[in-house]
């Protein structure tokens, strides 16, 4: 069964793959004194860590709920 929180893991992939197609990123621009593509990729590198941590946390919460569900049914009897 697919979980909707797995979409968080796809978000960084889309961010990296969209880099050459975004004109505000793929151009002769400087952000914070660095090339915009470099800042964009560094931001998505940090964002990847956040997205994967969120995915893992949500997966653990779902797994804990799955483990608690049979015990809750037994307690209700």
PQR file with spaces between the fields and no chain letter, atoms N, CA, C, O and H, PARSE charges and radii, in Angstrom:
ATOM       1  N    UNK     1       0.837   -1.177    0.000 -0.4000 1.5000
ATOM       2  CA   UNK     1       0.000    0.000    0.000 -0.0000 2.0000
ATOM       3  C    UNK     1       0.882    1.240    0.000  0.5500 1.7000
ATOM       4  O    UNK     1       1.832    1.324    0.779 -0.5500 1.4000
ATOM       5  N    UNK     2       0.591    2.167   -0.832 -0.4000 1.5000
ATOM       6  CA   UNK     2       1.381    3.395   -0.894 -0.0000 2.0000
ATOM       7  C    UNK     2       0.897    4.385    0.144  0.5500 1.7000
ATOM       8  O    UNK     2      -0.297    4.521    0.413 -0.5500 1.4000
ATOM       9  H    UNK     2      -0.180    2.099   -1.465  0.4000 1.0000
ATOM      10  N    UNK     3       1.845    5.051    0.696 -0.4000 1.5000
ATOM      11  CA   UNK     3       1.550    6.057    1.718 -0.0000 2.0000
ATOM      12  C    UNK     3       1.741    7.445    1.114  0.5500 1.7000
ATOM      13  O    UNK     3       2.691    7.645    0.356 -0.5500 1.4000
ATOM      14  H    UNK     3       2.814    4.941    0.477  0.4000 1.0000
ATOM      15  N    UNK     4       0.893    8.392    1.415 -0.4000 1.5000
ATOM      16  CA   UNK     4       1.043    9.735    0.829 -0.0000 2.0000
ATOM      17  C    UNK     4       2.292   10.475    1.295  0.5500 1.7000
ATOM      18  O    UNK     4       2.747   11.401    0.623 -0.5500 1.4000
ATOM      19  H    UNK     4       0.122    8.230    2.031  0.4000 1.0000
ATOM      20  N    UNK     5       2.846   10.083    2.426 -0.4000 1.5000
ATOM      21  CA   UNK     5       4.040   10.798    2.892 -0.0000 2.0000
ATOM      22  C    UNK     5       5.263   10.483    2.040  0.5500 1.7000
ATOM      23  O    UNK     5       6.273   11.178    2.146 -0.5500 1.4000
ATOM      24  H    UNK     5       2.476    9.330    2.972  0.4000 1.0000
ATOM      25  N    UNK     6       5.201    9.465    1.207 -0.4000 1.5000
ATOM      26  CA   UNK     6       6.322    9.166    0.321 -0.0000 2.0000
ATOM      27  C    UNK     6       6.491   10.242   -0.749  0.5500 1.7000
ATOM      28  O    UNK     6       7.545   10.332   -1.379 -0.5500 1.4000
ATOM      29  H    UNK     6       4.380    8.900    1.120  0.4000 1.0000
ATOM      30  N    UNK     7       5.469   11.049   -0.954 -0.4000 1.5000
ATOM      31  CA   UNK     7       5.590   12.157   -1.905 -0.0000 2.0000
ATOM      32  C    UNK     7       6.634   13.173   -1.449  0.5500 1.7000
ATOM      33  O    UNK     7       7.205   13.891   -2.270 -0.5500 1.4000
ATOM      34  H    UNK     7       4.613   10.976   -0.442  0.4000 1.0000
ATOM      35  N    UNK     8       6.884   13.235   -0.140 -0.4000 1.5000
ATOM      36  CA   UNK     8       7.933   14.137    0.363 -0.0000 2.0000
ATOM      37  C    UNK     8       9.297   13.725   -0.154  0.5500 1.7000
ATOM      38  O    UNK     8      10.172   14.573   -0.330 -0.5500 1.4000
ATOM      39  H    UNK     8       6.420   12.653    0.527  0.4000 1.0000
ATOM      40  N    UNK     9       9.494   12.434   -0.401 -0.4000 1.5000
ATOM      41  CA   UNK     9      10.785   11.958   -0.918 -0.0000 2.0000
ATOM      42  C    UNK     9      10.963   12.316   -2.389  0.5500 1.7000
ATOM      43  O    UNK     9      12.094   12.393   -2.870 -0.5500 1.4000
ATOM      44  H    UNK     9       8.783   11.745   -0.258  0.4000 1.0000
ATOM      45  N    UNK    10       9.875   12.535   -3.104 -0.4000 1.5000
ATOM      46  CA   UNK    10       9.935   12.870   -4.535 -0.0000 2.0000
ATOM      47  C    UNK    10      10.208   14.361   -4.739  0.5500 1.7000
ATOM      48  O    UNK    10      10.732   14.756   -5.781 -0.5500 1.4000
ATOM      49  H    UNK    10       8.956   12.473   -2.713  0.4000 1.0000
ATOM      50  N    UNK    11       9.865   15.174   -3.776 -0.4000 1.5000
ATOM      51  CA   UNK    11      10.009   16.623   -3.904 -0.0000 2.0000
ATOM      52  C    UNK    11      11.433   17.078   -4.228  0.5500 1.7000
ATOM      53  O    UNK    11      11.592   17.903   -5.128 -0.5500 1.4000
ATOM      54  H    UNK    11       9.439   14.854   -2.930  0.4000 1.0000
ATOM      55  N    UNK    12      12.473   16.596   -3.555 -0.4000 1.5000
ATOM      56  CA   UNK    12      13.830   17.018   -3.920 -0.0000 2.0000
ATOM      57  C    UNK    12      14.242   16.579   -5.325  0.5500 1.7000
ATOM      58  O    UNK    12      14.969   17.296   -6.014 -0.5500 1.4000
ATOM      59  H    UNK    12      12.344   15.926   -2.823  0.4000 1.0000
ATOM      60  N    UNK    13      13.782   15.412   -5.744 -0.4000 1.5000
ATOM      61  CA   UNK    13      14.100   14.944   -7.093 -0.0000 2.0000
ATOM      62  C    UNK    13      13.532   15.907   -8.124  0.5500 1.7000
ATOM      63  O    UNK    13      14.207   16.268   -9.088 -0.5500 1.4000
ATOM      64  H    UNK    13      13.192   14.830   -5.184  0.4000 1.0000
ATOM      65  N    UNK    14      12.294   16.316   -7.916 -0.4000 1.5000
ATOM      66  CA   UNK    14      11.679   17.282   -8.829 -0.0000 2.0000
ATOM      67  C    UNK    14      12.413   18.615   -8.799  0.5500 1.7000
ATOM      68  O    UNK    14      12.567   19.262   -9.835 -0.5500 1.4000
ATOM      69  H    UNK    14      11.746   16.022   -7.133  0.4000 1.0000
ATOM      70  N    UNK    15      12.862   19.026   -7.631 -0.4000 1.5000
ATOM      71  CA   UNK    15      13.613   20.279   -7.516 -0.0000 2.0000
ATOM      72  C    UNK    15      14.914   20.240   -8.290  0.5500 1.7000
ATOM      73  O    UNK    15      15.262   21.198   -8.981 -0.5500 1.4000
ATOM      74  H    UNK    15      12.737   18.500   -6.789  0.4000 1.0000
ATOM      75  N    UNK    16      15.635   19.134   -8.178 -0.4000 1.5000
ATOM      76  CA   UNK    16      16.902   19.006   -8.904 -0.0000 2.0000
ATOM      77  C    UNK    16      16.680   18.875  -10.400  0.5500 1.7000
ATOM      78  O    UNK    16      17.404   19.482  -11.190 -0.5500 1.4000
ATOM      79  H    UNK    16      15.353   18.356   -7.617  0.4000 1.0000
ATOM      80  N    UNK    17      15.686   18.090  -10.798 -0.4000 1.5000
ATOM      81  CA   UNK    17      15.450   17.882  -12.224 -0.0000 2.0000
ATOM      82  C    UNK    17      14.891   19.116  -12.926  0.5500 1.7000
ATOM      83  O    UNK    17      15.046   19.264  -14.139 -0.5500 1.4000
ATOM      84  H    UNK    17      15.099   17.597  -10.156  0.4000 1.0000
ATOM      85  N    UNK    18      14.247   19.992  -12.179 -0.4000 1.5000
ATOM      86  CA   UNK    18      13.697   21.202  -12.784 -0.0000 2.0000
ATOM      87  C    UNK    18      14.732   22.310  -12.952  0.5500 1.7000
ATOM      88  O    UNK    18      14.435   23.333  -13.568 -0.5500 1.4000
ATOM      89  H    UNK    18      14.121   19.871  -11.194  0.4000 1.0000
ATOM      90  N    UNK    19      15.924   22.133  -12.425 -0.4000 1.5000
ATOM      91  CA   UNK    19      16.954   23.171  -12.447 -0.0000 2.0000
ATOM      92  C    UNK    19      17.219   23.744  -13.837  0.5500 1.7000
ATOM      93  O    UNK    19      17.206   24.967  -13.980 -0.5500 1.4000
ATOM      94  H    UNK    19      16.166   21.302  -11.925  0.4000 1.0000
ATOM      95  N    UNK    20      17.456   22.940  -14.862 -0.4000 1.5000
ATOM      96  CA   UNK    20      17.783   23.540  -16.166 -0.0000 2.0000
ATOM      97  C    UNK    20      16.602   24.211  -16.851  0.5500 1.7000
ATOM      98  O    UNK    20      16.799   24.955  -17.812 -0.5500 1.4000
ATOM      99  H    UNK    20      17.467   21.947  -14.746  0.4000 1.0000
ATOM     100  N    UNK    21      15.392   23.972  -16.390 -0.4000 1.5000
ATOM     101  CA   UNK    21      14.210   24.510  -17.051 -0.0000 2.0000
ATOM     102  C    UNK    21      13.666   25.782  -16.404  0.5500 1.7000
ATOM     103  O    UNK    21      12.737   26.395  -16.931 -0.5500 1.4000
ATOM     104  H    UNK    21      15.232   23.367  -15.609  0.4000 1.0000
ATOM     105  N    UNK    22      14.226   26.175  -15.288 -0.4000 1.5000
ATOM     106  CA   UNK    22      13.749   27.368  -14.591 -0.0000 2.0000
ATOM     107  C    UNK    22      14.618   28.563  -14.963  0.5500 1.7000
ATOM     108  O    UNK    22      15.812   28.578  -14.663 -0.5500 1.4000
ATOM     109  H    UNK    22      14.980   25.676  -14.860  0.4000 1.0000
ATOM     110  N    UNK    23      14.033   29.557  -15.612 -0.4000 1.5000
ATOM     111  CA   UNK    23      14.859   30.686  -16.071 -0.0000 2.0000
ATOM     112  C    UNK    23      15.451   31.522  -14.941  0.5500 1.7000
ATOM     113  O    UNK    23      16.512   32.122  -15.118 -0.5500 1.4000
ATOM     114  H    UNK    23      13.063   29.545  -15.855  0.4000 1.0000
ATOM     115  N    UNK    24      14.801   31.575  -13.800 -0.4000 1.5000
ATOM     116  CA   UNK    24      15.353   32.371  -12.700 -0.0000 2.0000
ATOM     117  C    UNK    24      16.519   31.658  -12.019  0.5500 1.7000
ATOM     118  O    UNK    24      17.251   32.271  -11.242 -0.5500 1.4000
ATOM     119  H    UNK    24      13.940   31.088  -13.656  0.4000 1.0000
ATOM     120  N    UNK    25      16.694   30.377  -12.304 -0.4000 1.5000
ATOM     121  CA   UNK    25      17.824   29.626  -11.743 -0.0000 2.0000
ATOM     122  C    UNK    25      18.926   29.480  -12.784  0.5500 1.7000
ATOM     123  O    UNK    25      20.097   29.727  -12.494 -0.5500 1.4000
ATOM     124  H    UNK    25      16.099   29.879  -12.935  0.4000 1.0000
ATOM     125  N    UNK    26      18.558   29.085  -13.973 -0.4000 1.5000
ATOM     126  CA   UNK    26      19.519   28.781  -15.024 -0.0000 2.0000
ATOM     127  C    UNK    26      19.795   30.030  -15.854  0.5500 1.7000
ATOM     128  O    UNK    26      19.370   30.140  -17.004 -0.5500 1.4000
ATOM     129  H    UNK    26      17.607   28.884  -14.208  0.4000 1.0000
ATOM     130  N    UNK    27      20.492   30.935  -15.264 -0.4000 1.5000
ATOM     131  CA   UNK    27      20.830   32.183  -15.953 -0.0000 2.0000
ATOM     132  C    UNK    27      22.035   32.824  -15.298  0.5500 1.7000
ATOM     133  O    UNK    27      22.556   32.322  -14.302 -0.5500 1.4000
ATOM     134  H    UNK    27      20.837   30.845  -14.330  0.4000 1.0000
ATOM     135  N    UNK    28      22.470   33.929  -15.858 -0.4000 1.5000
ATOM     136  CA   UNK    28      23.661   34.595  -15.303 -0.0000 2.0000
ATOM     137  C    UNK    28      23.321   35.475  -14.101  0.5500 1.7000
ATOM     138  O    UNK    28      23.581   36.678  -14.110 -0.5500 1.4000
ATOM     139  H    UNK    28      22.047   34.337  -16.666  0.4000 1.0000
ATOM     140  N    UNK    29      22.753   34.883  -13.093 -0.4000 1.5000
ATOM     141  CA   UNK    29      22.325   35.626  -11.911 -0.0000 2.0000
ATOM     142  C    UNK    29      23.213   35.258  -10.725  0.5500 1.7000
ATOM     143  O    UNK    29      23.755   34.155  -10.648 -0.5500 1.4000
ATOM     144  H    UNK    29      22.542   33.905  -13.085  0.4000 1.0000
ATOM     145  N    UNK    30      23.343   36.193   -9.822 -0.4000 1.5000
ATOM     146  CA   UNK    30      24.050   35.933   -8.565 -0.0000 2.0000
ATOM     147  C    UNK    30      23.053   36.029   -7.415  0.5500 1.7000
ATOM     148  O    UNK    30      22.290   36.990   -7.316 -0.5500 1.4000
ATOM     149  H    UNK    30      22.903   37.089   -9.884  0.4000 1.0000
ATOM     150  N    UNK    31      23.070   35.041   -6.569 -0.4000 1.5000
ATOM     151  CA   UNK    31      22.296   35.051   -5.336 -0.0000 2.0000
ATOM     152  C    UNK    31      23.295   34.962   -4.199  0.5500 1.7000
ATOM     153  O    UNK    31      24.084   34.019   -4.140 -0.5500 1.4000
ATOM     154  H    UNK    31      23.690   34.260   -6.650  0.4000 1.0000
ATOM     155  N    UNK    32      23.273   35.912   -3.315 -0.4000 1.5000
ATOM     156  CA   UNK    32      24.193   35.954   -2.171 -0.0000 2.0000
ATOM     157  C    UNK    32      25.649   35.931   -2.625  0.5500 1.7000
ATOM     158  O    UNK    32      26.518   35.428   -1.912 -0.5500 1.4000
ATOM     159  H    UNK    32      22.632   36.678   -3.363  0.4000 1.0000
ATOM     160  N    UNK    33      25.913   36.471   -3.805 -0.4000 1.5000
ATOM     161  CA   UNK    33      27.268   36.532   -4.327 -0.0000 2.0000
ATOM     162  C    UNK    33      27.753   35.250   -4.973  0.5500 1.7000
ATOM     163  O    UNK    33      28.923   35.152   -5.343 -0.5500 1.4000
ATOM     164  H    UNK    33      25.208   36.879   -4.384  0.4000 1.0000
ATOM     165  N    UNK    34      26.879   34.266   -5.116 -0.4000 1.5000
ATOM     166  CA   UNK    34      27.218   32.979   -5.730 -0.0000 2.0000
ATOM     167  C    UNK    34      26.317   32.748   -6.942  0.5500 1.7000
ATOM     168  O    UNK    34      25.225   33.314   -7.011 -0.5500 1.4000
ATOM     169  H    UNK    34      25.929   34.346   -4.815  0.4000 1.0000
ATOM     170  N    UNK    35      26.754   31.934   -7.888 -0.4000 1.5000
ATOM     171  CA   UNK    35      25.880   31.625   -9.024 -0.0000 2.0000
ATOM     172  C    UNK    35      24.558   31.015   -8.560  0.5500 1.7000
ATOM     173  O    UNK    35      24.524   30.218   -7.622 -0.5500 1.4000
ATOM     174  H    UNK    35      27.640   31.475   -7.831  0.4000 1.0000
ATOM     175  N    UNK    36      23.485   31.398   -9.223 -0.4000 1.5000
ATOM     176  CA   UNK    36      22.156   30.968   -8.784 -0.0000 2.0000
ATOM     177  C    UNK    36      21.995   29.453   -8.822  0.5500 1.7000
ATOM     178  O    UNK    36      21.318   28.889   -7.962 -0.5500 1.4000
ATOM     179  H    UNK    36      23.513   32.045   -9.984  0.4000 1.0000
ATOM     180  N    UNK    37      22.596   28.785   -9.794 -0.4000 1.5000
ATOM     181  CA   UNK    37      22.482   27.317   -9.863 -0.0000 2.0000
ATOM     182  C    UNK    37      23.138   26.672   -8.639  0.5500 1.7000
ATOM     183  O    UNK    37      22.623   25.691   -8.104 -0.5500 1.4000
ATOM     184  H    UNK    37      23.146   29.243  -10.493  0.4000 1.0000
ATOM     185  N    UNK    38      24.258   27.213   -8.203 -0.4000 1.5000
ATOM     186  CA   UNK    38      24.939   26.670   -7.030 -0.0000 2.0000
ATOM     187  C    UNK    38      24.082   26.835   -5.777  0.5500 1.7000
ATOM     188  O    UNK    38      23.935   25.898   -4.993 -0.5500 1.4000
ATOM     189  H    UNK    38      24.677   28.010   -8.638  0.4000 1.0000
ATOM     190  N    UNK    39      23.523   28.017   -5.592 -0.4000 1.5000
ATOM     191  CA   UNK    39      22.671   28.261   -4.416 -0.0000 2.0000
ATOM     192  C    UNK    39      21.431   27.368   -4.472  0.5500 1.7000
ATOM     193  O    UNK    39      21.006   26.817   -3.457 -0.5500 1.4000
ATOM     194  H    UNK    39      23.642   28.778   -6.229  0.4000 1.0000
ATOM     195  N    UNK    40      20.856   27.231   -5.671 -0.4000 1.5000
ATOM     196  CA   UNK    40      19.668   26.381   -5.853 -0.0000 2.0000
ATOM     197  C    UNK    40      19.981   24.936   -5.457  0.5500 1.7000
ATOM     198  O    UNK    40      19.220   24.314   -4.715 -0.5500 1.4000
ATOM     199  H    UNK    40      21.202   27.678   -6.496  0.4000 1.0000
ATOM     200  N    UNK    41      21.094   24.410   -5.949 -0.4000 1.5000
ATOM     201  CA   UNK    41      21.460   23.019   -5.648 -0.0000 2.0000
ATOM     202  C    UNK    41      21.832   22.831   -4.182  0.5500 1.7000
ATOM     203  O    UNK    41      21.502   21.802   -3.592 -0.5500 1.4000
ATOM     204  H    UNK    41      21.712   24.916   -6.552  0.4000 1.0000
ATOM     205  N    UNK    42      22.503   23.792   -3.595 -0.4000 1.5000
ATOM     206  CA   UNK    42      22.820   23.693   -2.168 -0.0000 2.0000
ATOM     207  C    UNK    42      21.548   23.735   -1.323  0.5500 1.7000
ATOM     208  O    UNK    42      21.443   23.034   -0.317 -0.5500 1.4000
ATOM     209  H    UNK    42      22.771   24.627   -4.075  0.4000 1.0000
ATOM     210  N    UNK    43      20.592   24.551   -1.729 -0.4000 1.5000
ATOM     211  CA   UNK    43      19.316   24.620   -1.009 -0.0000 2.0000
ATOM     212  C    UNK    43      18.574   23.302   -1.100  0.5500 1.7000
ATOM     213  O    UNK    43      18.021   22.828   -0.108 -0.5500 1.4000
ATOM     214  H    UNK    43      20.677   25.121   -2.546  0.4000 1.0000
ATOM     215  N    UNK    44      18.559   22.701   -2.292 -0.4000 1.5000
ATOM     216  CA   UNK    44      17.876   21.425   -2.444 -0.0000 2.0000
ATOM     217  C    UNK    44      18.627   20.291   -1.757  0.5500 1.7000
ATOM     218  O    UNK    44      18.015   19.303   -1.350 -0.5500 1.4000
ATOM     219  H    UNK    44      19.009   23.086   -3.097  0.4000 1.0000
ATOM     220  N    UNK    45      19.930   20.419   -1.625 -0.4000 1.5000
ATOM     221  CA   UNK    45      20.682   19.413   -0.877 -0.0000 2.0000
ATOM     222  C    UNK    45      20.266   19.438    0.593  0.5500 1.7000
ATOM     223  O    UNK    45      20.040   18.390    1.196 -0.5500 1.4000
ATOM     224  H    UNK    45      20.426   21.222   -1.955  0.4000 1.0000
ATOM     225  N    UNK    46      20.167   20.626    1.159 -0.4000 1.5000
ATOM     226  CA   UNK    46      19.681   20.742    2.539 -0.0000 2.0000
ATOM     227  C    UNK    46      18.209   20.341    2.626  0.5500 1.7000
ATOM     228  O    UNK    46      17.791   19.706    3.595 -0.5500 1.4000
ATOM     229  H    UNK    46      20.350   21.478    0.669  0.4000 1.0000
ATOM     230  N    UNK    47      17.425   20.713    1.613 -0.4000 1.5000
ATOM     231  CA   UNK    47      16.009   20.342    1.584 -0.0000 2.0000
ATOM     232  C    UNK    47      15.794   18.848    1.483  0.5500 1.7000
ATOM     233  O    UNK    47      14.812   18.320    2.007 -0.5500 1.4000
ATOM     234  H    UNK    47      17.764   21.228    0.827  0.4000 1.0000
ATOM     235  N    UNK    48      16.708   18.161    0.810 -0.4000 1.5000
ATOM     236  CA   UNK    48      16.619   16.702    0.707 -0.0000 2.0000
ATOM     237  C    UNK    48      16.716   16.069    2.086  0.5500 1.7000
ATOM     238  O    UNK    48      15.979   15.134    2.397 -0.5500 1.4000
ATOM     239  H    UNK    48      17.505   18.589    0.385  0.4000 1.0000
ATOM     240  N    UNK    49      17.615   16.572    2.903 -0.4000 1.5000
ATOM     241  CA   UNK    49      17.763   16.051    4.263 -0.0000 2.0000
ATOM     242  C    UNK    49      16.479   16.251    5.059  0.5500 1.7000
ATOM     243  O    UNK    49      16.035   15.352    5.773 -0.5500 1.4000
ATOM     244  H    UNK    49      18.214   17.331    2.650  0.4000 1.0000
ATOM     245  N    UNK    50      15.894   17.422    4.934 -0.4000 1.5000
ATOM     246  CA   UNK    50      14.656   17.716    5.655 -0.0000 2.0000
ATOM     247  C    UNK    50      13.517   16.818    5.162  0.5500 1.7000
ATOM     248  O    UNK    50      12.764   16.266    5.964 -0.5500 1.4000
ATOM     249  H    UNK    50      16.255   18.153    4.354  0.4000 1.0000
ATOM     250  N    UNK    51      13.398   16.678    3.850 -0.4000 1.5000
ATOM     251  CA   UNK    51      12.321   15.860    3.288 -0.0000 2.0000
ATOM     252  C    UNK    51      12.460   14.392    3.667  0.5500 1.7000
ATOM     253  O    UNK    51      11.465   13.740    3.985 -0.5500 1.4000
ATOM     254  H    UNK    51      14.010   17.127    3.198  0.4000 1.0000
ATOM     255  N    UNK    52      13.674   13.868    3.637 -0.4000 1.5000
ATOM     256  CA   UNK    52      13.865   12.468    4.005 -0.0000 2.0000
ATOM     257  C    UNK    52      13.650   12.242    5.499  0.5500 1.7000
ATOM     258  O    UNK    52      13.140   11.195    5.896 -0.5500 1.4000
ATOM     259  H    UNK    52      14.481   14.397    3.379  0.4000 1.0000
ATOM     260  N    UNK    53      14.030   13.206    6.325 -0.4000 1.5000
ATOM     261  CA   UNK    53      13.776   13.085    7.763 -0.0000 2.0000
ATOM     262  C    UNK    53      12.272   13.106    8.034  0.5500 1.7000
ATOM     263  O    UNK    53      11.779   12.351    8.871 -0.5500 1.4000
ATOM     264  H    UNK    53      14.444   14.057    6.002  0.4000 1.0000
ATOM     265  N    UNK    54      11.549   13.966    7.330 -0.4000 1.5000
ATOM     266  CA   UNK    54      10.098   14.031    7.484 -0.0000 2.0000
ATOM     267  C    UNK    54       9.447   12.744    7.006  0.5500 1.7000
ATOM     268  O    UNK    54       8.521   12.241    7.643 -0.5500 1.4000
ATOM     269  H    UNK    54      11.950   14.580    6.649  0.4000 1.0000
ATOM     270  N    UNK    55       9.923   12.208    5.891 -0.4000 1.5000
ATOM     271  CA   UNK    55       9.390   10.947    5.377 -0.0000 2.0000
ATOM     272  C    UNK    55       9.600    9.818    6.380  0.5500 1.7000
ATOM     273  O    UNK    55       8.693    9.026    6.633 -0.5500 1.4000
ATOM     274  H    UNK    55      10.675   12.616    5.374  0.4000 1.0000
ATOM     275  N    UNK    56      10.794    9.749    6.946 -0.4000 1.5000
ATOM     276  CA   UNK    56      11.074    8.697    7.920 -0.0000 2.0000
ATOM     277  C    UNK    56      10.211    8.857    9.168  0.5500 1.7000
ATOM     278  O    UNK    56       9.681    7.876    9.689 -0.5500 1.4000
ATOM     279  H    UNK    56      11.531   10.393    6.741  0.4000 1.0000
ATOM     280  N    UNK    57      10.071   10.079    9.640 -0.4000 1.5000
ATOM     281  CA   UNK    57       9.269   10.312   10.839 -0.0000 2.0000
ATOM     282  C    UNK    57       7.807    9.924   10.615  0.5500 1.7000
ATOM     283  O    UNK    57       7.193    9.287   11.470 -0.5500 1.4000
ATOM     284  H    UNK    57      10.501   10.876    9.216  0.4000 1.0000
ATOM     285  N    UNK    58       7.252   10.311    9.465 -0.4000 1.5000
ATOM     286  CA   UNK    58       5.864    9.958    9.164 -0.0000 2.0000
ATOM     287  C    UNK    58       5.704    8.453    8.967  0.5500 1.7000
ATOM     288  O    UNK    58       4.684    7.881    9.352 -0.5500 1.4000
ATOM     289  H    UNK    58       7.751   10.829    8.770  0.4000 1.0000
ATOM     290  N    UNK    59       6.705    7.811    8.370 -0.4000 1.5000
ATOM     291  CA   UNK    59       6.644    6.359    8.191 -0.0000 2.0000
ATOM     292  C    UNK    59       6.685    5.644    9.534  0.5500 1.7000
ATOM     293  O    UNK    59       5.974    4.659    9.733 -0.5500 1.4000
ATOM     294  H    UNK    59       7.533    8.276    8.058  0.4000 1.0000
ATOM     295  N    UNK    60       7.504    6.125   10.451 -0.4000 1.5000
ATOM     296  CA   UNK    60       7.562    5.504   11.780 -0.0000 2.0000
ATOM     297  C    UNK    60       6.253    5.688   12.535  0.5500 1.7000
ATOM     298  O    UNK    60       5.813    4.792   13.254 -0.5500 1.4000
ATOM     299  H    UNK    60       8.082    6.926   10.290  0.4000 1.0000
ATOM     300  N    UNK    61       5.630    6.859   12.368 -0.4000 1.5000
ATOM     301  CA   UNK    61       4.339    7.084   13.022 -0.0000 2.0000
ATOM     302  C    UNK    61       3.281    6.141   12.455  0.5500 1.7000
ATOM     303  O    UNK    61       2.475    5.587   13.202 -0.5500 1.4000
ATOM     304  H    UNK    61       5.988    7.588   11.783  0.4000 1.0000
ATOM     305  N    UNK    62       3.284    5.959   11.127 -0.4000 1.5000
ATOM     306  CA   UNK    62       2.334    5.026   10.515 -0.0000 2.0000
ATOM     307  C    UNK    62       2.593    3.598   10.971  0.5500 1.7000
ATOM     308  O    UNK    62       1.659    2.842   11.235 -0.5500 1.4000
ATOM     309  H    UNK    62       3.939    6.410   10.520  0.4000 1.0000
ATOM     310  N    UNK    63       3.865    3.237   11.061 -0.4000 1.5000
ATOM     311  CA   UNK    63       4.222    1.887   11.492 -0.0000 2.0000
ATOM     312  C    UNK    63       3.784    1.661   12.940  0.5500 1.7000
ATOM     313  O    UNK    63       3.301    0.582   13.281 -0.5500 1.4000
ATOM     314  H    UNK    63       4.624    3.852   10.846  0.4000 1.0000
ATOM     315  N    UNK    64       3.950    2.663   13.777 -0.4000 1.5000
ATOM     316  CA   UNK    64       3.519    2.553   15.180 -0.0000 2.0000
ATOM     317  C    UNK    64       1.995    2.408   15.253  0.5500 1.7000
ATOM     318  O    UNK    64       1.480    1.652   16.077 -0.5500 1.4000
ATOM     319  H    UNK    64       4.342    3.540   13.500  0.4000 1.0000
ATOM     320  N    UNK    65       1.278    3.136   14.390 -0.4000 1.5000
ATOM     321  CA   UNK    65      -0.180    3.015   14.364 -0.0000 2.0000
ATOM     322  C    UNK    65      -0.605    1.628   13.904  0.5500 1.7000
ATOM     323  O    UNK    65      -1.567    1.064   14.426 -0.5500 1.4000
ATOM     324  H    UNK    65       1.697    3.750   13.721  0.4000 1.0000
ATOM     325  N    UNK    66       0.122    1.072   12.916 -0.4000 1.5000
ATOM     326  CA   UNK    66      -0.193   -0.262   12.428 -0.0000 2.0000
ATOM     327  C    UNK    66       0.033   -1.312   13.513  0.5500 1.7000
ATOM     328  O    UNK    66      -0.732   -2.271   13.618 -0.5500 1.4000
ATOM     329  H    UNK    66       0.903    1.530   12.492  0.4000 1.0000
ATOM     330  N    UNK    67       1.070   -1.137   14.313 -0.4000 1.5000
ATOM     331  CA   UNK    67       1.345   -2.084   15.384 -0.0000 2.0000
ATOM     332  C    UNK    67       0.349   -1.954   16.530  0.5500 1.7000
ATOM     333  O    UNK    67       0.027   -2.946   17.184 -0.5500 1.4000
ATOM     334  H    UNK    67       1.691   -0.358   14.228  0.4000 1.0000
ATOM     335  N    UNK    68      -0.141   -0.747   16.778 -0.4000 1.5000
ATOM     336  CA   UNK    68      -1.056   -0.510   17.888 -0.0000 2.0000
ATOM     337  C    UNK    68      -2.482   -0.929   17.542  0.5500 1.7000
ATOM     338  O    UNK    68      -3.269   -1.205   18.448 -0.5500 1.4000
ATOM     339  H    UNK    68       0.121    0.059   16.246  0.4000 1.0000
ATOM     340  N    UNK    69      -2.831   -0.984   16.283 -0.4000 1.5000
ATOM     341  CA   UNK    69      -4.204   -1.289   15.893 -0.0000 2.0000
ATOM     342  C    UNK    69      -4.666   -2.670   16.354  0.5500 1.7000
ATOM     343  O    UNK    69      -5.770   -2.760   16.892 -0.5500 1.4000
ATOM     344  H    UNK    69      -2.193   -0.759   15.547  0.4000 1.0000
ATOM     345  N    UNK    70      -3.906   -3.751   16.183 -0.4000 1.5000
ATOM     346  CA   UNK    70      -4.394   -5.058   16.670 -0.0000 2.0000
ATOM     347  C    UNK    70      -4.555   -5.095   18.192  0.5500 1.7000
ATOM     348  O    UNK    70      -5.468   -5.747   18.698 -0.5500 1.4000
ATOM     349  H    UNK    70      -3.010   -3.679   15.746  0.4000 1.0000
ATOM     350  N    UNK    71      -3.695   -4.414   18.913 -0.4000 1.5000
ATOM     351  CA   UNK    71      -3.793   -4.393   20.379 -0.0000 2.0000
ATOM     352  C    UNK    71      -5.025   -3.620   20.822  0.5500 1.7000
ATOM     353  O    UNK    71      -5.643   -3.971   21.828 -0.5500 1.4000
ATOM     354  H    UNK    71      -2.953   -3.884   18.502  0.4000 1.0000
ATOM     355  N    UNK    72      -5.387   -2.593   20.104 -0.4000 1.5000
ATOM     356  CA   UNK    72      -6.564   -1.814   20.454 -0.0000 2.0000
ATOM     357  C    UNK    72      -7.827   -2.640   20.241  0.5500 1.7000
ATOM     358  O    UNK    72      -8.776   -2.523   21.016 -0.5500 1.4000
ATOM     359  H    UNK    72      -4.886   -2.308   19.287  0.4000 1.0000
ATOM     360  N    UNK    73      -7.854   -3.476   19.197 -0.4000 1.5000
ATOM     361  CA   UNK    73      -9.012   -4.317   18.944 -0.0000 2.0000
ATOM     362  C    UNK    73      -9.151   -5.379   20.020  0.5500 1.7000
ATOM     363  O    UNK    73     -10.265   -5.690   20.442 -0.5500 1.4000
ATOM     364  H    UNK    73      -7.083   -3.570   18.567  0.4000 1.0000
ATOM     365  N    UNK    74      -8.033   -5.940   20.469 -0.4000 1.5000
ATOM     366  CA   UNK    74      -8.069   -6.967   21.514 -0.0000 2.0000
ATOM     367  C    UNK    74      -8.514   -6.371   22.842  0.5500 1.7000
ATOM     368  O    UNK    74      -9.211   -7.033   23.612 -0.5500 1.4000
ATOM     369  H    UNK    74      -7.128   -5.687   20.126  0.4000 1.0000
ATOM     370  N    UNK    75      -8.124   -5.136   23.120 -0.4000 1.5000
ATOM     371  CA   UNK    75      -8.491   -4.507   24.385 -0.0000 2.0000
ATOM     372  C    UNK    75      -9.976   -4.184   24.432  0.5500 1.7000
ATOM     373  O    UNK    75     -10.567   -4.137   25.511 -0.5500 1.4000
ATOM     374  H    UNK    75      -7.559   -4.599   22.495  0.4000 1.0000
ATOM     375  N    UNK    76     -10.584   -3.960   23.270 -0.4000 1.5000
ATOM     376  CA   UNK    76     -11.994   -3.614   23.222 -0.0000 2.0000
ATOM     377  C    UNK    76     -12.922   -4.806   23.435  0.5500 1.7000
ATOM     378  O    UNK    76     -14.115   -4.625   23.677 -0.5500 1.4000
ATOM     379  H    UNK    76     -10.104   -3.998   22.393  0.4000 1.0000
ATOM     380  N    UNK    77     -12.389   -6.010   23.347 -0.4000 1.5000
ATOM     381  CA   UNK    77     -13.244   -7.206   23.493 -0.0000 2.0000
ATOM     382  C    UNK    77     -13.521   -7.535   24.914  0.5500 1.7000
ATOM     383  O    UNK    77     -14.221   -8.507   25.197 -0.5500 1.4000
ATOM     384  H    UNK    77     -11.420   -6.157   23.151  0.4000 1.0000
